[in-house]
Amino acid sequence: MFKVIHSAFLSLLLVLSQPIFAETEEDPWEGFNRSMFSFNTALDNAIVKPVAKGYDWITPNFVQKGVSNFFSNLGEVSNVTNNFLQAKFVGTVASTGRFLINSTIGIFGLFDVASALGINEYDEDFGQTLGYWGVSSGPYLMLPFFGPSTVRDGTGLVVEYFYEEEIDLLHLTLEEEIALLALDVVQTRVHLFSVESLIIGDSYSFIRDVYLQNRAYAVNDGAPAPKKTKKDISLDDGDSWGEESEDDSWGDETEDDSWGDEEVEDSWGDEVEEDSWGDE
């Protein structure tokens, strides 16, 4: 749930200008998404941002650091689960160790002792798990209150909300849970103050593009994302994946998956055919 909160306010950074933009393959619902972005922005300007400014002004930095560490430690529960679901056993063991160490020696996660010991964080969520096993991201989707997402990541948020509720570990009353979630929202919003100045041009487009790039980076664990083909946006149209692979050259490359086939089909391939290593 706390990871859901962390992603919820990326859409609340700047006031949205309102020009009309053509829909793109990744953002076929741009009209709806811009409306939700405007709603989130208005909510941020009216409530969240002023409260976060007041909190930042009265709260010492070391206290804010402890609050951030506390919520990050709760997020290790999701890291353990999703690293395991992706068969990333190094990440599973590391995330488990981080949670145990920081929850005990780190006093309920207020101090990040595990990082000081050299145990790296392996941040994963259910949206990344779906992407790891080949689920397409689907269209970009701006959620009210929760901010930028995609159809796949939105599904991941629902699963995490109902099945990976870290706050249940604390056995709090409803009022205490609401207060804790509100604190997480405010602390997350404070962290975003420093990145507002980085936005250039149309804020909606900027946040959308950065979000999609960051999610692709996270799903691929920092490796270059595969080149985009029509089948990557199959949720946006009615064609089947197989038909798209047969109809275009990218699909042929994916199906054959060999350098040799690509070389035969283009001018570089002709050169390689005429001067093979074997002949040498």
C-alpha positions in Angstrom: 0.0 0.0 0.0 2.8 2.4 0.8 4.3 1.8 -2.7 0.9 2.7 -4.0 1.1 6.0 -2.1 4.6 6.7 -3.4 3.5 6.5 -7.0 0.3 8.4 -6.4 1.7 11.9 -6.4 4.0 11.9 -9.4 1.0 13.5 -11.2 0.7 16.3 -8.7 3.8 18.3 -9.5 2.7 21.3 -11.6 -0.4 23.0 -12.8 -1.6 21.6 -16.1 -1.8 23.8 -19.2 -4.7 22.8 -21.4 -3.7 22.6 -25.1 -5.2 19.8 -27.2 -2.7 17.0 -28.1 -3.1 14.1 -30.6 -3.5 10.7 -29.0 -0.5 8.4 -29.2 -0.1 4.6 -29.3 0.9 4.6 -25.6 -1.8 7.1 -24.6 -5.0 6.4 -26.6 -7.1 7.7 -23.7 -5.3 11.1 -23.5 -8.5 13.1 -23.1 -9.6 11.2 -20.1 -6.1 11.1 -18.7 -5.7 14.9 -18.9 -9.0 15.4 -17.1 -7.8 13.1 -14.3 -4.4 14.9 -14.3 -6.2 18.3 -13.9 -8.3 16.8 -11.0 -5.2 15.5 -9.2 -3.3 18.8 -9.7 -6.2 20.8 -8.3 -6.3 18.5 -5.3 -2.6 18.8 -4.8 -2.6 22.6 -5.0 -5.6 22.9 -2.6 -4.7 20.4 0.1 -1.7 18.2 -0.3 1.0 20.7 -1.3 0.2 23.3 1.4 0.1 20.6 4.1 3.4 19.2 2.9 5.0 22.7 3.0 3.9 23.2 6.6 5.1 19.7 7.6 8.5 20.3 5.9 8.9 23.7 7.7 8.3 22.4 11.2 9.8 18.9 10.9 13.6 18.5 11.3 15.4 16.6 8.5 16.5 13.8 10.7 12.9 13.1 11.7 11.8 13.1 8.1 14.6 10.7 7.3 13.4 8.4 10.0 9.8 8.6 8.7 11.0 7.7 5.1 13.0 4.8 6.4 10.0 3.5 8.4 7.8 3.4 5.3 10.6 2.0 3.1 11.0 -0.8 5.6 7.4 -1.7 5.4 7.8 -1.7 1.6 10.3 -4.6 2.0 7.3 -6.9 2.5 6.2 -6.3 -1.1 9.9 -6.6 -2.3 10.1 -10.1 -0.7 6.9 -11.2 -2.3 7.6 -9.9 -5.8 11.2 -11.0 -5.9 10.0 -14.5 -5.0 7.3 -14.4 -7.7 9.9 -13.4 -10.3 12.2 -16.2 -9.1 14.9 -13.6 -8.1 16.2 -15.4 -5.1 19.0 -13.1 -4.4 16.5 -10.2 -4.2 14.2 -12.4 -2.0 16.9 -13.2 0.5 18.3 -9.6 0.5 14.8 -8.1 1.0 14.0 -10.5 3.8 17.3 -9.7 5.5 16.7 -6.0 5.2 13.3 -6.2 6.7 14.4 -8.3 9.6 17.5 -6.2 10.4 15.8 -2.9 10.0 12.8 -4.0 12.0 14.9 -5.1 14.9 18.3 -3.4 15.1 16.9 -0.4 13.1 14.1 0.1 15.6 11.0 -0.6 13.5 12.8 0.6 10.4 13.5 4.1 11.6 17.2 3.5 10.9 18.4 1.9 7.7 21.0 -0.4 9.3 20.9 -2.9 6.4 22.2 -0.4 3.9 25.0 0.5 6.2 25.9 -3.2 6.2 26.0 -3.3 2.4 22.7 -5.1 1.8 21.2 -3.6 -1.3 17.5 -2.9 -1.8 15.8 -4.8 -4.6 12.7 -2.8 -5.2 9.9 -4.8 -6.9 6.1 -4.5 -7.2 3.4 -6.6 -8.7 3.2 -4.5 -11.8 6.9 -5.3 -12.4 6.2 -9.0 -11.7 3.5 -9.0 -14.4 5.9 -7.3 -16.8 8.7 -9.8 -15.9 6.5 -12.6 -17.1 5.6 -10.9 -20.3 2.4 -9.1 -19.6 2.2 -6.0 -21.9 1.9 -2.6 -20.1 -1.2 -1.7 -22.1 -2.3 1.9 -22.5 -1.1 4.7 -20.2 -3.7 5.5 -17.5 -3.9 8.5 -15.2 -5.7 7.4 -12.0 -7.6 9.8 -9.8 -5.7 10.2 -6.5 -3.1 7.6 -7.4 -1.5 9.3 -10.4 0.3 7.9 -13.4 -0.1 4.2 -14.2 -0.8 1.8 -17.0 -3.5 -1.0 -17.4 -0.9 -3.5 -16.2 0.4 -1.4 -13.3 -3.1 -0.4 -12.3 -4.0 -4.1 -12.0 -0.8 -4.5 -9.9 -2.0 -1.8 -7.6 -5.3 -3.5 -7.0 -3.6 -6.8 -6.2 -1.1 -5.2 -3.8 -3.9 -3.3 -2.0 -5.9 -6.4 -1.2 -3.1 -9.0 -0.8 0.0 -7.2 0.2 -1.2 -4.9 2.9 1.9 -4.2 4.9 0.1 -2.0 7.3 -1.7 -5.0 8.7 1.5 -6.1 10.3 1.2 -3.2 12.7 -2.3 -4.2 14.1 -3.5 -0.6 14.1 -7.0 0.8 14.6 -8.7 2.3 11.5 -8.0 5.8 12.8 -4.3 5.0 13.3 -4.1 3.5 9.8 -5.6 6.6 8.2 -3.2 8.8 10.2 -0.2 6.7 9.1 -1.2 6.7 5.5 -1.7 10.5 5.6 1.8 10.8 7.0 3.2 8.8 4.2 1.4 10.9 1.6 2.7 14.1 3.1 6.3 12.8 3.4 6.2 11.5 -0.2 5.0 14.9 -1.4 7.9 16.7 0.4 10.3 14.5 -1.5 8.7 15.8 -4.8 9.5 19.4 -4.1 13.0 19.0 -5.4 12.0 17.6 -8.7 9.3 20.1 -9.7 11.8 22.4 -11.3 13.0 19.6 -13.6 9.7 19.5 -15.5 9.9 21.3 -18.8 7.2 22.0 -21.5 3.8 20.4 -21.1 3.8 18.8 -17.6 1.3 16.1 -18.5 3.4 14.8 -21.4 6.7 15.2 -19.4 5.4 13.1 -16.5 3.8 10.5 -18.8 7.0 10.0 -20.7 9.2 9.9 -17.6 6.8 7.4 -16.0 6.8 5.0 -18.9 10.5 5.2 -19.3 11.1 4.5 -15.6 8.7 1.6 -15.6 10.3 0.0 -18.6 13.7 0.4 -16.9 12.4 -1.1 -13.7 10.7 -4.1 -15.4 13.9 -4.9 -17.3 16.1 -4.4 -14.3 18.0 -1.6 -16.0 18.7 -3.5 -19.2 17.7 -1.8 -22.5 14.0 -2.3 -23.2 13.2 -4.5 -26.3 12.5 -2.5 -29.4 8.8 -1.7 -29.5 6.6 -3.6 -31.9 2.9 -3.6 -32.7 2.4 -6.6 -30.4 3.6 -4.6 -27.4 0.4 -2.5 -27.8 -1.9 -5.4 -28.6 -4.3 -4.2 -25.9 -4.9 -1.1 -27.9 -6.3 -2.8 -31.0 -8.1 -6.0 -32.1 -5.2 -7.8 -34.0 -3.7 -10.9 -32.6 0.0 -11.1 -31.7 0.6 -13.9 -34.2 -0.9 -11.9 -37.1 1.2 -8.8 -36.3 4.4 -10.9 -36.1 3.7 -12.3 -39.6 2.7 -9.0 -41.2 5.7 -6.9 -40.3 9.5 -7.2 -40.4 9.9 -6.7 -36.7 7.8 -9.7 -36.1 9.9 -11.8 -38.4 13.0 -10.8 -36.5 11.4 -11.7 -33.2 10.2 -15.1 -34.6 13.5 -16.1 -36.1 15.6 -14.5 -33.3 18.9 -14.9 -35.2 21.4 -12.5 -36.6 21.9 -14.7 -39.6 18.3 -14.3 -40.8 18.5 -10.5 -40.3 21.7 -10.4 -42.3 20.2 -12.2 -45.3 17.4 -9.7 -45.5 19.4 -6.5 -45.6 22.5 -5.1 -47.3 24.7 -5.9 -44.4 23.6 -9.5 -44.6 24.7 -9.6 -48.2 28.1 -8.5 -47.3 28.3 -11.2 -44.6 27.1 -13.9 -47.0 29.9 -13.1 -49.4 32.7 -13.1 -46.8 31.9 -15.7 -44.2 34.3 -16.7 -41.4 34.2 -20.2 -42.5 35.7 -19.3 -45.8 38.5 -17.6 -44.1 
